[in-house]
Amino acid sequence: MALGAERITDSRTQQLRDLIEVLVAVVKRHDGVVSQRVAMQEAAREARMSIAEMPYIVNSAVADNRITADLRSGKLELVS
């Protein structure tokens, strides 16, 4: 991988980590459990990004084992 491409990848990875942290902070403010809709709205507002991009952030946070997402209840919960 070229050095320029490596920097872009590192930058995108860091941006994703930062966005996950924003989402986790939102869930924490709601005592560790919040509806996915509310969490995505608040995180998108804080990150100044489109809510349309938030499902990717939620899925990434779940894959990173930071939160769980219950499809039945529509709730996000912090992983202890």
Order of alpha helices (4+ residues) and beta strands (2+ residues): alpha-beta-alpha-alpha-beta-beta
